[in-house]
Amino acid sequence: MAVDIYKYLREDKLPHIWCPGCGHGTILNSLVRAIDQTDIDPDKTVVVSGIGCSGRAPGYLKFDTLHTTHGRAIAFATGIKLANPELNVIVLTGDGDGSAIGGNHLIHGCRRNIDLTVILFNNQIYGMTGGQYSPMTPTGAVATTSPYGNIDQDFDLVDLTRSAGATFVARGATYNPRQMTKLYKEGLEHKGFSFIETLDQCPVNYGRKNNIGGPTEMLDWQKEHTVPASKWEKMPEEEKEGIFPLGVIHRKDDPESEYTARYQQIIDSFAKEDE
């Protein structure tokens, strides 16, 4: 069924400012298609972002949106959700914004299991600010701040968020937008902290510097280096090196463990004592 994605977009803000071949537009497209498949009320939906290329995304969406300071998107989103738990709160963040300066907020958002849907655009680089390496830049990769190769180890954000307490953890890739839409929909409908990492291409500041090629070659790289999560679990450990599982990695349906629900229980208990 055809979807009129423009009913969710601020057409006066288009065309977007992302570079040719950037995967961010694909992520945004899949997100609005996922929203269209849910019962989410646009008038009760807030989209929050931090700084970076991904931080531009809410500006194109026809919802209440908030463009916050670097790394603080989850902190602002937590405040919004606590102030009005009935709101659907979506966080759009990048690998630098969400796992570097915002890494602490990510961990504690997971720990609290607060009902947020966090979509992390992982293009493995600081794209907007000049191509510096991020916590998601692979070891050995070239960036403006690692001209001889990055010596840091990169995070596995799926393992990190699952270990920190997120109750829905998934990974998608821009070469497979239909799967992205499905994962975003499941994350939006989940009651608890939902984290969906999305492998995303940056042909200008990552692909070009690392001789991967343009957007087409980078999408081919994604396809060659990913497998369904069900297949990945059965692979020998030596074959998993450099391969990313895609799909739902972890899910625990326990609405009563969600942070605002537990907070409301405290409010209700004190209200009964005052009666």
N, C-alpha and C positions, 0 to 999 in steps of 0.2 A: 504494500500500500504506500502510495506517495505521501510524503510528509512535507507540509509547508513550513520549512525551517525558518522562514523570514518572520513568522508571527512571534518568534522568540528573539529576534535580533533587532537592534537599533540600526535601521538601515541608513540613518543619517550619519552614522559613524563609519560606514563602509565607503571605499574598500579599506581593508585592514592594513596595518603597517608591517606585518611580518614579512621576512625575506622570501623571495621565490623559492619554492621547494621545502620550506619549513613545515614540520608536521603539526604545528599548533592548531592550524585551521581544521585539520582532520579530527583532532581531539574535540574541538569545539563543536564540530558538526555531529560527531557521535554522541556528545553530551546532550545536545538539544533533541536528538532523536530518542535518546533514552528517556528524557523528561517527558516527551510526547507519549511514550508508551506506559507511563505511570499515571496514578491518580493525583499527582502532586499539583497543588493549587499555586499557579504562578504568583498570585497576590500574597501568598504565605511562604515565599521562597526568597532566600537571601544568598548571594554569591559573594564570597570574600577572596581577595588575592593579596599577595605581597608585592615585592619588587622583582623585576626581571621580565623577560619576554612573555612568560606565562601570566604575569601581572596585568597585561593588557587585555586579557580575555574577557573579564567581567564588563569592561566598557562597551563590548559589542552585544551584551545580553540584555533583553528587555525585562529585567527583574530589578528588585532593590539590590544594589551592589555596593561593595566597599573595597576600595583600593588602599591597602594599609602600608605600614612601614616594613622594611626588609626583615623577613623572617618571622613576622608577628601575625601572620594570617590566622593561624590556629588559635592564638591567644584572643584575638578580636572575635573570632567565630565562637569561641567558648563563652565569651561574655554575652553575645547575641543569644545563644541557645539557652543560657541560664536565665536571661531576662525574659525570654518568651519561648518556652519549650515547644510550643505548637508550631514554630517556624521550621521549615526545611532549610538547613544550612549546608551549603556546599563550599568547599575550599578548593581553589585552583592554585597550585604552587609549583615551582620548579625544583630541580635537583639541588641548585645552590640555595635558593630561598627556603626550601623545606628541609634539607638534610644538613646544611652547614649552619648558618646563623639561626635558623629555625629548628634545628635538630632537637633541642631540648623541649620545645613546645610539642613537637611531633611525638616524642617519647611519652610525655605526660598526658597528651590527649589520648593516646592508646591506653595508658595505665588507668585513666579514669573511665575509659569506655564511654565517653560522651557521644551522643548521637550526632556525629558529623560525617559527611561524605567527603573524603579528601582524595582528590585526583592529582597525582604528582607527574608533571611533564618531565620525563627523564631524557634530556638530549645530551647528557654526559659532559656538559660544559656551561660556563657562564656565558650565555650567548649575547646578552644585551650590552654588557659592560666591557666587552673587548676580548672575550675568548680565554679567560683565565680558567685553570682547572678547578673542578668542584669535587666534593666527596664521592661523586659518581663517575668521575673520569677514570677509565681503566689504568692500571699500573702499566707504565711504559708509553702511554699516549702523549702526544705532543700538544701543548697549549702555549699561549703567550707567556704564561708564568712557569712553564716547564718545557723550554725549548730543546732540552736534551732528553726529554722523556719524564713522565710523572713517576716519582718513586713511592708515592703514597699507595696504600691499599684502598680500594673502593669498597663502599658499603654494599651489603645485600639488604636493601630496604624491606624486602618481603620478610626475610628472617628477623630483621630488627623489629618491625612493627608487630609481627606475630608474637615474638618473645616479650614485647612490652605490654601486651594485653589487648590489642585490637581484635575484635570479634568477627571481622570480615576483612580478609586480605586477598588481593588478586593482582595479577599482572596482565596487561595487554600490550599490543604493539601496533603502531600506526599502519603497518602493512596489512593488517586485518581489522578494518574498521567495524565490520559486523560483529566480531567478537567483542570489540571495545564497547559498542552500544549495549550488548547483552550484560557485560560486566558492570558498566555504569548503572544500568537499570537495577541489577541485583544489589549494588551498593546503596543506591538511593532508597530502596525499599527495606533495607536491613535496619533494624533497631539497635543501634550501638555504633561504635567507631568503625567506619568503613574506610579502608585504604586501598586505592587502586593505583599502582605504579604503571605508567605507560611509557614504553620504549619509543623514542621520538627522534626524528632526524634533524640535525642542524648542519646542512651542507656547507654553510659559509664559514663558521668558526670551528667546526669539528671535522667534518668530512674532508674539507679541502686541506687542512693542516696535516691530516693523518693519511692522506692519499687513498681514501676510501672511494672518492668520486663524488658525483652529484646525488640528488635525491633518489633517483631510480636505483643507483648502485647501493645506496644506504638502505633502501627498503629491501633490496635483495639480500643484503647482509643480515637484516633482521630475520628474514624468512629462513636463512641458512643456519642461524644461531639460536633458534627457538624451537621448542617442541611442546605439545600439550602436556599439562601437568601430570596427567595420568600415565603418559609414556615416560616422562622424566623420572618418576618414582621407581620404575622398573629397570632403569638403565644402570649399568655398572658404574661405580664411582669414577673410574678413570675416563669414562665417556662423557661425564657431566661437565668437565672442565670447559669453560667458555660457552656453555649452553644455558639458556634461560627457559625455565618452565612458564608457560602461559596458561591462564585460566584462573579459576578460584583455587587458591592455595590453602586457605584456612577459613572455616566458618563455624561459629558457635552461636546458635540462636538462644539467647537468654535475655529477653527484654527487661526482666527485673533487675539485672545487673547494670543497666544503663544509668549513667550518672545523674541525669536530671530526674529520673524516676525515683532513685534512692533519695535524692534531695527533697523531692515532693513528699516522700514518706515521713521525713523529719518534720516538715512543715505541718503535715496533717496530724502527726502525733501531738504536737504542741497546741494545735487548734482544738483538739479534743480535750486537752487538760484545761483550756480556758473556758470551756462550755459550762 
